[in-house]
Amino acid sequence: METEKIIHQVLERGNIKEAEDVPGELKRLFAIALEISSEQHIWFQAAFQRHVGNLVFKTISLPQEATVRI
């Protein structure tokens, strides 16, 4: 698929999920925040924060049934 066409579709839709002719693996790699679970957000934050010397804030929208687990 032509790069220009993909860029146009992503700009139009806000994500790559529904872009035509884009392989599934690319769609999985370029998921937007609303397409991944809260657990995945936490894992990404943990991996990123490990290599950053400063404070980093991240908003994670949790489902209503989420609980605190210690």
mmCIF file of the N, C-alpha and C atoms, coordinates in Angstrom:
data_MODEL
# 
_entry.id   MODEL 
# 
loop_
_atom_site.group_PDB 
_atom_site.id 
_atom_site.type_symbol 
_atom_site.label_atom_id 
_atom_site.label_alt_id 
_atom_site.label_comp_id 
_atom_site.label_asym_id 
_atom_site.label_entity_id 
_atom_site.label_seq_id 
_atom_site.pdbx_PDB_ins_code 
_atom_site.Cartn_x 
_atom_site.Cartn_y 
_atom_site.Cartn_z 
_atom_site.occupancy 
_atom_site.B_iso_or_equiv 
_atom_site.pdbx_formal_charge 
_atom_site.auth_seq_id 
_atom_site.auth_comp_id 
_atom_site.auth_asym_id 
_atom_site.auth_atom_id 
_atom_site.pdbx_PDB_model_num 
ATOM 1   N N  . MET A 1 1  ? 0.839   -1.187 0.000  1.00 0.00 ? 1  MET A N  1 
ATOM 2   C CA . MET A 1 1  ? 0.000   0.000  0.000  1.00 0.00 ? 1  MET A CA 1 
ATOM 3   C C  . MET A 1 1  ? 0.881   1.246  0.000  1.00 0.00 ? 1  MET A C  1 
ATOM 4   N N  . GLU A 1 2  ? 0.479   2.212  -0.717 1.00 0.00 ? 2  GLU A N  1 
ATOM 5   C CA . GLU A 1 2  ? 1.218   3.456  -0.836 1.00 0.00 ? 2  GLU A CA 1 
ATOM 6   C C  . GLU A 1 2  ? 1.208   4.220  0.493  1.00 0.00 ? 2  GLU A C  1 
ATOM 7   N N  . THR A 1 3  ? 2.379   4.681  0.919  1.00 0.00 ? 3  THR A N  1 
ATOM 8   C CA . THR A 1 3  ? 2.528   5.381  2.192  1.00 0.00 ? 3  THR A CA 1 
ATOM 9   C C  . THR A 1 3  ? 1.621   6.597  2.291  1.00 0.00 ? 3  THR A C  1 
ATOM 10  N N  . GLU A 1 4  ? 1.540   7.368  1.236  1.00 0.00 ? 4  GLU A N  1 
ATOM 11  C CA . GLU A 1 4  ? 0.698   8.578  1.237  1.00 0.00 ? 4  GLU A CA 1 
ATOM 12  C C  . GLU A 1 4  ? -0.766  8.232  1.528  1.00 0.00 ? 4  GLU A C  1 
ATOM 13  N N  . LYS A 1 5  ? -1.235  7.135  0.954  1.00 0.00 ? 5  LYS A N  1 
ATOM 14  C CA . LYS A 1 5  ? -2.623  6.706  1.161  1.00 0.00 ? 5  LYS A CA 1 
ATOM 15  C C  . LYS A 1 5  ? -2.854  6.303  2.619  1.00 0.00 ? 5  LYS A C  1 
ATOM 16  N N  . ILE A 1 6  ? -1.893  5.579  3.198  1.00 0.00 ? 6  ILE A N  1 
ATOM 17  C CA . ILE A 1 6  ? -2.005  5.182  4.609  1.00 0.00 ? 6  ILE A CA 1 
ATOM 18  C C  . ILE A 1 6  ? -2.051  6.420  5.496  1.00 0.00 ? 6  ILE A C  1 
ATOM 19  N N  . ILE A 1 7  ? -1.157  7.358  5.246  1.00 0.00 ? 7  ILE A N  1 
ATOM 20  C CA . ILE A 1 7  ? -1.117  8.591  6.046  1.00 0.00 ? 7  ILE A CA 1 
ATOM 21  C C  . ILE A 1 7  ? -2.448  9.320  5.951  1.00 0.00 ? 7  ILE A C  1 
ATOM 22  N N  . HIS A 1 8  ? -2.998  9.423  4.780  1.00 0.00 ? 8  HIS A N  1 
ATOM 23  C CA . HIS A 1 8  ? -4.288  10.085 4.585  1.00 0.00 ? 8  HIS A CA 1 
ATOM 24  C C  . HIS A 1 8  ? -5.382  9.375  5.384  1.00 0.00 ? 8  HIS A C  1 
ATOM 25  N N  . GLN A 1 9  ? -5.424  8.047  5.312  1.00 0.00 ? 9  GLN A N  1 
ATOM 26  C CA . GLN A 1 9  ? -6.448  7.298  6.035  1.00 0.00 ? 9  GLN A CA 1 
ATOM 27  C C  . GLN A 1 9  ? -6.292  7.455  7.545  1.00 0.00 ? 9  GLN A C  1 
ATOM 28  N N  . VAL A 1 10 ? -5.072  7.447  8.036  1.00 0.00 ? 10 VAL A N  1 
ATOM 29  C CA . VAL A 1 10 ? -4.835  7.602  9.473  1.00 0.00 ? 10 VAL A CA 1 
ATOM 30  C C  . VAL A 1 10 ? -5.229  9.005  9.929  1.00 0.00 ? 10 VAL A C  1 
ATOM 31  N N  . LEU A 1 11 ? -4.870  10.009 9.163  1.00 0.00 ? 11 LEU A N  1 
ATOM 32  C CA . LEU A 1 11 ? -5.257  11.372 9.524  1.00 0.00 ? 11 LEU A CA 1 
ATOM 33  C C  . LEU A 1 11 ? -6.776  11.544 9.502  1.00 0.00 ? 11 LEU A C  1 
ATOM 34  N N  . GLU A 1 12 ? -7.417  10.881 8.580  1.00 0.00 ? 12 GLU A N  1 
ATOM 35  C CA . GLU A 1 12 ? -8.865  10.972 8.448  1.00 0.00 ? 12 GLU A CA 1 
ATOM 36  C C  . GLU A 1 12 ? -9.590  10.243 9.589  1.00 0.00 ? 12 GLU A C  1 
ATOM 37  N N  . ARG A 1 13 ? -9.076  9.090  9.983  1.00 0.00 ? 13 ARG A N  1 
ATOM 38  C CA . ARG A 1 13 ? -9.752  8.239  10.972 1.00 0.00 ? 13 ARG A CA 1 
ATOM 39  C C  . ARG A 1 13 ? -9.201  8.376  12.387 1.00 0.00 ? 13 ARG A C  1 
ATOM 40  N N  . GLY A 1 14 ? -7.965  8.858  12.534 1.00 0.00 ? 14 GLY A N  1 
ATOM 41  C CA . GLY A 1 14 ? -7.357  8.996  13.855 1.00 0.00 ? 14 GLY A CA 1 
ATOM 42  C C  . GLY A 1 14 ? -6.606  7.764  14.333 1.00 0.00 ? 14 GLY A C  1 
ATOM 43  N N  . ASN A 1 15 ? -6.623  6.693  13.539 1.00 0.00 ? 15 ASN A N  1 
ATOM 44  C CA . ASN A 1 15 ? -5.862  5.495  13.883 1.00 0.00 ? 15 ASN A CA 1 
ATOM 45  C C  . ASN A 1 15 ? -5.624  4.666  12.622 1.00 0.00 ? 15 ASN A C  1 
ATOM 46  N N  . ILE A 1 16 ? -4.855  3.601  12.793 1.00 0.00 ? 16 ILE A N  1 
ATOM 47  C CA . ILE A 1 16 ? -4.510  2.763  11.643 1.00 0.00 ? 16 ILE A CA 1 
ATOM 48  C C  . ILE A 1 16 ? -5.403  1.529  11.560 1.00 0.00 ? 16 ILE A C  1 
ATOM 49  N N  . LYS A 1 17 ? -6.217  1.303  12.599 1.00 0.00 ? 17 LYS A N  1 
ATOM 50  C CA . LYS A 1 17 ? -7.013  0.084  12.731 1.00 0.00 ? 17 LYS A CA 1 
ATOM 51  C C  . LYS A 1 17 ? -7.857  -0.230 11.497 1.00 0.00 ? 17 LYS A C  1 
ATOM 52  N N  . GLU A 1 18 ? -8.479  0.774  10.903 1.00 0.00 ? 18 GLU A N  1 
ATOM 53  C CA . GLU A 1 18 ? -9.369  0.536  9.767  1.00 0.00 ? 18 GLU A CA 1 
ATOM 54  C C  . GLU A 1 18 ? -8.750  0.892  8.420  1.00 0.00 ? 18 GLU A C  1 
ATOM 55  N N  . ALA A 1 19 ? -7.455  1.214  8.422  1.00 0.00 ? 19 ALA A N  1 
ATOM 56  C CA . ALA A 1 19 ? -6.787  1.531  7.161  1.00 0.00 ? 19 ALA A CA 1 
ATOM 57  C C  . ALA A 1 19 ? -6.753  0.287  6.281  1.00 0.00 ? 19 ALA A C  1 
ATOM 58  N N  . GLU A 1 20 ? -7.062  0.462  5.032  1.00 0.00 ? 20 GLU A N  1 
ATOM 59  C CA . GLU A 1 20 ? -7.109  -0.655 4.093  1.00 0.00 ? 20 GLU A CA 1 
ATOM 60  C C  . GLU A 1 20 ? -5.707  -1.142 3.738  1.00 0.00 ? 20 GLU A C  1 
ATOM 61  N N  . ASP A 1 21 ? -5.580  -2.414 3.488  1.00 0.00 ? 21 ASP A N  1 
ATOM 62  C CA . ASP A 1 21 ? -4.340  -3.031 3.003  1.00 0.00 ? 21 ASP A CA 1 
ATOM 63  C C  . ASP A 1 21 ? -3.149  -2.895 3.945  1.00 0.00 ? 21 ASP A C  1 
ATOM 64  N N  . VAL A 1 22 ? -3.389  -2.610 5.213  1.00 0.00 ? 22 VAL A N  1 
ATOM 65  C CA . VAL A 1 22 ? -2.289  -2.552 6.177  1.00 0.00 ? 22 VAL A CA 1 
ATOM 66  C C  . VAL A 1 22 ? -2.248  -3.901 6.887  1.00 0.00 ? 22 VAL A C  1 
ATOM 67  N N  . PRO A 1 23 ? -1.099  -4.556 6.900  1.00 0.00 ? 23 PRO A N  1 
ATOM 68  C CA . PRO A 1 23 ? -1.001  -5.874 7.545  1.00 0.00 ? 23 PRO A CA 1 
ATOM 69  C C  . PRO A 1 23 ? -1.401  -5.816 9.024  1.00 0.00 ? 23 PRO A C  1 
ATOM 70  N N  . GLY A 1 24 ? -1.998  -6.896 9.506  1.00 0.00 ? 24 GLY A N  1 
ATOM 71  C CA . GLY A 1 24 ? -2.451  -6.975 10.895 1.00 0.00 ? 24 GLY A CA 1 
ATOM 72  C C  . GLY A 1 24 ? -1.359  -6.720 11.906 1.00 0.00 ? 24 GLY A C  1 
ATOM 73  N N  . GLU A 1 25 ? -0.146  -7.195 11.621 1.00 0.00 ? 25 GLU A N  1 
ATOM 74  C CA . GLU A 1 25 ? 0.967   -6.983 12.548 1.00 0.00 ? 25 GLU A CA 1 
ATOM 75  C C  . GLU A 1 25 ? 1.262   -5.496 12.721 1.00 0.00 ? 25 GLU A C  1 
ATOM 76  N N  . LEU A 1 26 ? 1.195   -4.716 11.651 1.00 0.00 ? 26 LEU A N  1 
ATOM 77  C CA . LEU A 1 26 ? 1.403   -3.268 11.763 1.00 0.00 ? 26 LEU A CA 1 
ATOM 78  C C  . LEU A 1 26 ? 0.274   -2.619 12.556 1.00 0.00 ? 26 LEU A C  1 
ATOM 79  N N  . LYS A 1 27 ? -0.942  -3.065 12.329 1.00 0.00 ? 27 LYS A N  1 
ATOM 80  C CA . LYS A 1 27 ? -2.076  -2.519 13.084 1.00 0.00 ? 27 LYS A CA 1 
ATOM 81  C C  . LYS A 1 27 ? -1.899  -2.796 14.572 1.00 0.00 ? 27 LYS A C  1 
ATOM 82  N N  . ARG A 1 28 ? -1.389  -3.977 14.913 1.00 0.00 ? 28 ARG A N  1 
ATOM 83  C CA . ARG A 1 28 ? -1.159  -4.332 16.311 1.00 0.00 ? 28 ARG A CA 1 
ATOM 84  C C  . ARG A 1 28 ? -0.047  -3.461 16.915 1.00 0.00 ? 28 ARG A C  1 
ATOM 85  N N  . LEU A 1 29 ? 1.011   -3.235 16.161 1.00 0.00 ? 29 LEU A N  1 
ATOM 86  C CA . LEU A 1 29 ? 2.142   -2.441 16.658 1.00 0.00 ? 29 LEU A CA 1 
ATOM 87  C C  . LEU A 1 29 ? 1.805   -0.966 16.829 1.00 0.00 ? 29 LEU A C  1 
ATOM 88  N N  . PHE A 1 30 ? 0.889   -0.446 16.015 1.00 0.00 ? 30 PHE A N  1 
ATOM 89  C CA . PHE A 1 30 ? 0.553   0.973  16.057 1.00 0.00 ? 30 PHE A CA 1 
ATOM 90  C C  . PHE A 1 30 ? -0.817  1.226  16.670 1.00 0.00 ? 30 PHE A C  1 
ATOM 91  N N  . ALA A 1 31 ? -1.166  0.455  17.678 1.00 0.00 ? 31 ALA A N  1 
ATOM 92  C CA . ALA A 1 31 ? -2.438  0.649  18.385 1.00 0.00 ? 31 ALA A CA 1 
ATOM 93  C C  . ALA A 1 31 ? -2.413  1.991  19.108 1.00 0.00 ? 31 ALA A C  1 
ATOM 94  N N  . ILE A 1 32 ? -3.582  2.624  19.221 1.00 0.00 ? 32 ILE A N  1 
ATOM 95  C CA . ILE A 1 32 ? -3.692  3.874  19.968 1.00 0.00 ? 32 ILE A CA 1 
ATOM 96  C C  . ILE A 1 32 ? -4.071  3.557  21.410 1.00 0.00 ? 32 ILE A C  1 
ATOM 97  N N  . ALA A 1 33 ? -3.978  4.532  22.289 1.00 0.00 ? 33 ALA A N  1 
ATOM 98  C CA . ALA A 1 33 ? -4.202  4.327  23.726 1.00 0.00 ? 33 ALA A CA 1 
ATOM 99  C C  . ALA A 1 33 ? -5.544  3.685  24.032 1.00 0.00 ? 33 ALA A C  1 
ATOM 100 N N  . LEU A 1 34 ? -6.579  4.015  23.296 1.00 0.00 ? 34 LEU A N  1 
ATOM 101 C CA . LEU A 1 34 ? -7.906  3.464  23.566 1.00 0.00 ? 34 LEU A CA 1 
ATOM 102 C C  . LEU A 1 34 ? -8.037  2.004  23.145 1.00 0.00 ? 34 LEU A C  1 
ATOM 103 N N  . GLU A 1 35 ? -7.062  1.490  22.403 1.00 0.00 ? 35 GLU A N  1 
ATOM 104 C CA . GLU A 1 35 ? -7.121  0.121  21.891 1.00 0.00 ? 35 GLU A CA 1 
ATOM 105 C C  . GLU A 1 35 ? -6.337  -0.876 22.741 1.00 0.00 ? 35 GLU A C  1 
ATOM 106 N N  . ILE A 1 36 ? -5.667  -0.411 23.790 1.00 0.00 ? 36 ILE A N  1 
ATOM 107 C CA . ILE A 1 36 ? -4.909  -1.327 24.637 1.00 0.00 ? 36 ILE A CA 1 
ATOM 108 C C  . ILE A 1 36 ? -5.488  -1.328 26.051 1.00 0.00 ? 36 ILE A C  1 
ATOM 109 N N  . SER A 1 37 ? -5.245  -2.423 26.771 1.00 0.00 ? 37 SER A N  1 
ATOM 110 C CA . SER A 1 37 ? -5.815  -2.576 28.111 1.00 0.00 ? 37 SER A CA 1 
ATOM 111 C C  . SER A 1 37 ? -5.090  -1.706 29.131 1.00 0.00 ? 37 SER A C  1 
ATOM 112 N N  . SER A 1 38 ? -5.729  -1.497 30.269 1.00 0.00 ? 38 SER A N  1 
ATOM 113 C CA . SER A 1 38 ? -5.104  -0.713 31.337 1.00 0.00 ? 38 SER A CA 1 
ATOM 114 C C  . SER A 1 38 ? -3.841  -1.409 31.832 1.00 0.00 ? 38 SER A C  1 
ATOM 115 N N  . GLU A 1 39 ? -3.842  -2.745 31.830 1.00 0.00 ? 39 GLU A N  1 
ATOM 116 C CA . GLU A 1 39 ? -2.648  -3.486 32.236 1.00 0.00 ? 39 GLU A CA 1 
ATOM 117 C C  . GLU A 1 39 ? -1.480  -3.204 31.287 1.00 0.00 ? 39 GLU A C  1 
ATOM 118 N N  . GLN A 1 40 ? -1.770  -3.135 29.989 1.00 0.00 ? 40 GLN A N  1 
ATOM 119 C CA . GLN A 1 40 ? -0.716  -2.823 29.025 1.00 0.00 ? 40 GLN A CA 1 
ATOM 120 C C  . GLN A 1 40 ? -0.168  -1.419 29.247 1.00 0.00 ? 40 GLN A C  1 
ATOM 121 N N  . HIS A 1 41 ? -1.038  -0.454 29.572 1.00 0.00 ? 41 HIS A N  1 
ATOM 122 C CA . HIS A 1 41 ? -0.574  0.902  29.878 1.00 0.00 ? 41 HIS A CA 1 
ATOM 123 C C  . HIS A 1 41 ? 0.421   0.875  31.039 1.00 0.00 ? 41 HIS A C  1 
ATOM 124 N N  . ILE A 1 42 ? 0.092   0.114  32.079 1.00 0.00 ? 42 ILE A N  1 
ATOM 125 C CA . ILE A 1 42 ? 0.955   0.048  33.261 1.00 0.00 ? 42 ILE A CA 1 
ATOM 126 C C  . ILE A 1 42 ? 2.291   -0.595 32.914 1.00 0.00 ? 42 ILE A C  1 
ATOM 127 N N  . TRP A 1 43 ? 2.285   -1.675 32.126 1.00 0.00 ? 43 TRP A N  1 
ATOM 128 C CA . TRP A 1 43 ? 3.532   -2.315 31.715 1.00 0.00 ? 43 TRP A CA 1 
ATOM 129 C C  . TRP A 1 43 ? 4.391   -1.366 30.884 1.00 0.00 ? 43 TRP A C  1 
ATOM 130 N N  . PHE A 1 44 ? 3.775   -0.625 29.958 1.00 0.00 ? 44 PHE A N  1 
ATOM 131 C CA . PHE A 1 44 ? 4.529   0.336  29.140 1.00 0.00 ? 44 PHE A CA 1 
ATOM 132 C C  . PHE A 1 44 ? 5.150   1.420  30.015 1.00 0.00 ? 44 PHE A C  1 
ATOM 133 N N  . GLN A 1 45 ? 4.365   1.933  30.964 1.00 0.00 ? 45 GLN A N  1 
ATOM 134 C CA . GLN A 1 45 ? 4.859   2.975  31.860 1.00 0.00 ? 45 GLN A CA 1 
ATOM 135 C C  . GLN A 1 45 ? 6.028   2.454  32.684 1.00 0.00 ? 45 GLN A C  1 
ATOM 136 N N  . ALA A 1 46 ? 5.902   1.246  33.209 1.00 0.00 ? 46 ALA A N  1 
ATOM 137 C CA . ALA A 1 46 ? 6.981   0.662  34.015 1.00 0.00 ? 46 ALA A CA 1 
ATOM 138 C C  . ALA A 1 46 ? 8.256   0.508  33.189 1.00 0.00 ? 46 ALA A C  1 
ATOM 139 N N  . ALA A 1 47 ? 8.122   0.021  31.969 1.00 0.00 ? 47 ALA A N  1 
ATOM 140 C CA . ALA A 1 47 ? 9.295   -0.173 31.104 1.00 0.00 ? 47 ALA A CA 1 
ATOM 141 C C  . ALA A 1 47 ? 9.943   1.160  30.753 1.00 0.00 ? 47 ALA A C  1 
ATOM 142 N N  . PHE A 1 48 ? 9.136   2.165  30.463 1.00 0.00 ? 48 PHE A N  1 
ATOM 143 C CA . PHE A 1 48 ? 9.642   3.487  30.089 1.00 0.00 ? 48 PHE A CA 1 
ATOM 144 C C  . PHE A 1 48 ? 10.292  4.177  31.284 1.00 0.00 ? 48 PHE A C  1 
ATOM 145 N N  . GLN A 1 49 ? 9.596   4.163  32.426 1.00 0.00 ? 49 GLN A N  1 
ATOM 146 C CA . GLN A 1 49 ? 10.046  4.897  33.613 1.00 0.00 ? 49 GLN A CA 1 
ATOM 147 C C  . GLN A 1 49 ? 11.384  4.368  34.117 1.00 0.00 ? 49 GLN A C  1 
ATOM 148 N N  . ARG A 1 50 ? 11.636  3.103  33.919 1.00 0.00 ? 50 ARG A N  1 
ATOM 149 C CA . ARG A 1 50 ? 12.887  2.482  34.365 1.00 0.00 ? 50 ARG A CA 1 
ATOM 150 C C  . ARG A 1 50 ? 14.107  3.192  33.765 1.00 0.00 ? 50 ARG A C  1 
ATOM 151 N N  . HIS A 1 51 ? 13.946  3.808  32.604 1.00 0.00 ? 51 HIS A N  1 
ATOM 152 C CA . HIS A 1 51 ? 15.073  4.418  31.892 1.00 0.00 ? 51 HIS A CA 1 
ATOM 153 C C  . HIS A 1 51 ? 15.055  5.940  31.904 1.00 0.00 ? 51 HIS A C  1 
ATOM 154 N N  . VAL A 1 52 ? 14.161  6.521  32.715 1.00 0.00 ? 52 VAL A N  1 
ATOM 155 C CA . VAL A 1 52 ? 14.022  7.976  32.759 1.00 0.00 ? 52 VAL A CA 1 
ATOM 156 C C  . VAL A 1 52 ? 14.341  8.454  34.170 1.00 0.00 ? 52 VAL A C  1 
ATOM 157 N N  . GLY A 1 53 ? 15.184  9.480  34.278 1.00 0.00 ? 53 GLY A N  1 
ATOM 158 C CA . GLY A 1 53 ? 15.578  9.989  35.582 1.00 0.00 ? 53 GLY A CA 1 
ATOM 159 C C  . GLY A 1 53 ? 14.601  10.992 36.172 1.00 0.00 ? 53 GLY A C  1 
ATOM 160 N N  . ASN A 1 54 ? 13.624  11.416 35.423 1.00 0.00 ? 54 ASN A N  1 
ATOM 161 C CA . ASN A 1 54 ? 12.668  12.410 35.894 1.00 0.00 ? 54 ASN A CA 1 
ATOM 162 C C  . ASN A 1 54 ? 11.286  11.794 36.064 1.00 0.00 ? 54 ASN A C  1 
ATOM 163 N N  . LEU A 1 55 ? 10.425  12.542 36.695 1.00 0.00 ? 55 LEU A N  1 
ATOM 164 C CA . LEU A 1 55 ? 9.048   12.113 36.884 1.00 0.00 ? 55 LEU A CA 1 
ATOM 165 C C  . LEU A 1 55 ? 8.295   12.183 35.560 1.00 0.00 ? 55 LEU A C  1 
ATOM 166 N N  . VAL A 1 56 ? 7.486   11.171 35.266 1.00 0.00 ? 56 VAL A N  1 
ATOM 167 C CA . VAL A 1 56 ? 6.675   11.135 34.062 1.00 0.00 ? 56 VAL A CA 1 
ATOM 168 C C  . VAL A 1 56 ? 5.239   10.827 34.467 1.00 0.00 ? 56 VAL A C  1 
ATOM 169 N N  . PHE A 1 57 ? 4.295   11.652 34.030 1.00 0.00 ? 57 PHE A N  1 
ATOM 170 C CA . PHE A 1 57 ? 2.888   11.420 34.313 1.00 0.00 ? 57 PHE A CA 1 
ATOM 171 C C  . PHE A 1 57 ? 2.238   10.715 33.133 1.00 0.00 ? 57 PHE A C  1 
ATOM 172 N N  . LYS A 1 58 ? 1.299   9.830  33.424 1.00 0.00 ? 58 LYS A N  1 
ATOM 173 C CA . LYS A 1 58 ? 0.561   9.128  32.379 1.00 0.00 ? 58 LYS A CA 1 
ATOM 174 C C  . LYS A 1 58 ? -0.862  8.922  32.865 1.00 0.00 ? 58 LYS A C  1 
ATOM 175 N N  . THR A 1 59 ? -1.817  9.260  32.031 1.00 0.00 ? 59 THR A N  1 
ATOM 176 C CA . THR A 1 59 ? -3.218  9.038  32.352 1.00 0.00 ? 59 THR A CA 1 
ATOM 177 C C  . THR A 1 59 ? -3.638  7.683  31.814 1.00 0.00 ? 59 THR A C  1 
ATOM 178 N N  . ILE A 1 60 ? -4.258  6.896  32.679 1.00 0.00 ? 60 ILE A N  1 
ATOM 179 C CA . ILE A 1 60 ? -4.772  5.583  32.289 1.00 0.00 ? 60 ILE A CA 1 
ATOM 180 C C  . ILE A 1 60 ? -6.232  5.536  32.679 1.00 0.00 ? 60 ILE A C  1 
ATOM 181 N N  . SER A 1 61 ? -7.097  5.327  31.724 1.00 0.00 ? 61 SER A N  1 
ATOM 182 C CA . SER A 1 61 ? -8.523  5.191  32.010 1.00 0.00 ? 61 SER A CA 1 
ATOM 183 C C  . SER A 1 61 ? -8.798  3.736  32.369 1.00 0.00 ? 61 SER A C  1 
ATOM 184 N N  . LEU A 1 62 ? -9.267  3.516  33.590 1.00 0.00 ? 62 LEU A N  1 
ATOM 185 C CA . LEU A 1 62 ? -9.553  2.166  34.057 1.00 0.00 ? 62 LEU A CA 1 
ATOM 186 C C  . LEU A 1 62 ? -11.037 1.874  33.931 1.00 0.00 ? 62 LEU A C  1 
ATOM 187 N N  . PRO A 1 63 ? -11.378 0.597  33.767 1.00 0.00 ? 63 PRO A N  1 
ATOM 188 C CA . PRO A 1 63 ? -12.797 0.250  33.735 1.00 0.00 ? 63 PRO A CA 1 
ATOM 189 C C  . PRO A 1 63 ? -13.415 0.484  35.115 1.00 0.00 ? 63 PRO A C  1 
ATOM 190 N N  . GLN A 1 64 ? -14.692 0.703  35.185 1.00 0.00 ? 64 GLN A N  1 
ATOM 191 C CA . GLN A 1 64 ? -15.375 1.008  36.441 1.00 0.00 ? 64 GLN A CA 1 
ATOM 192 C C  . GLN A 1 64 ? -15.195 -0.113 37.460 1.00 0.00 ? 64 GLN A C  1 
ATOM 193 N N  . GLU A 1 65 ? -15.085 -1.356 37.009 1.00 0.00 ? 65 GLU A N  1 
ATOM 194 C CA . GLU A 1 65 ? -14.969 -2.478 37.934 1.00 0.00 ? 65 GLU A CA 1 
ATOM 195 C C  . GLU A 1 65 ? -13.533 -2.712 38.421 1.00 0.00 ? 65 GLU A C  1 
ATOM 196 N N  . ALA A 1 66 ? -12.597 -1.837 38.071 1.00 0.00 ? 66 ALA A N  1 
ATOM 197 C CA . ALA A 1 66 ? -11.205 -1.984 38.507 1.00 0.00 ? 66 ALA A CA 1 
ATOM 198 C C  . ALA A 1 66 ? -11.109 -1.865 40.019 1.00 0.00 ? 66 ALA A C  1 
ATOM 199 N N  . THR A 1 67 ? -10.219 -2.672 40.601 1.00 0.00 ? 67 THR A N  1 
ATOM 200 C CA . THR A 1 67 ? -9.994  -2.642 42.059 1.00 0.00 ? 67 THR A CA 1 
ATOM 201 C C  . THR A 1 67 ? -8.526  -2.457 42.335 1.00 0.00 ? 67 THR A C  1 
ATOM 202 N N  . VAL A 1 68 ? -8.199  -2.120 43.592 1.00 0.00 ? 68 VAL A N  1 
ATOM 203 C CA . VAL A 1 68 ? -6.800  -1.987 44.017 1.00 0.00 ? 68 VAL A CA 1 
ATOM 204 C C  . VAL A 1 68 ? -6.343  -3.351 44.509 1.00 0.00 ? 68 VAL A C  1 
ATOM 205 N N  . ARG A 1 69 ? -5.240  -3.812 43.942 1.00 0.00 ? 69 ARG A N  1 
ATOM 206 C CA . ARG A 1 69 ? -4.675  -5.097 44.353 1.00 0.00 ? 69 ARG A CA 1 
ATOM 207 C C  . ARG A 1 69 ? -3.278  -4.856 44.906 1.00 0.00 ? 69 ARG A C  1 
ATOM 208 N N  . ILE A 1 70 ? -3.018  -5.337 46.106 1.00 0.00 ? 70 ILE A N  1 
ATOM 209 C CA . ILE A 1 70 ? -1.702  -5.147 46.724 1.00 0.00 ? 70 ILE A CA 1 
ATOM 210 C C  . ILE A 1 70 ? -0.959  -6.473 46.727 1.00 0.00 ? 70 ILE A C  1 
# 
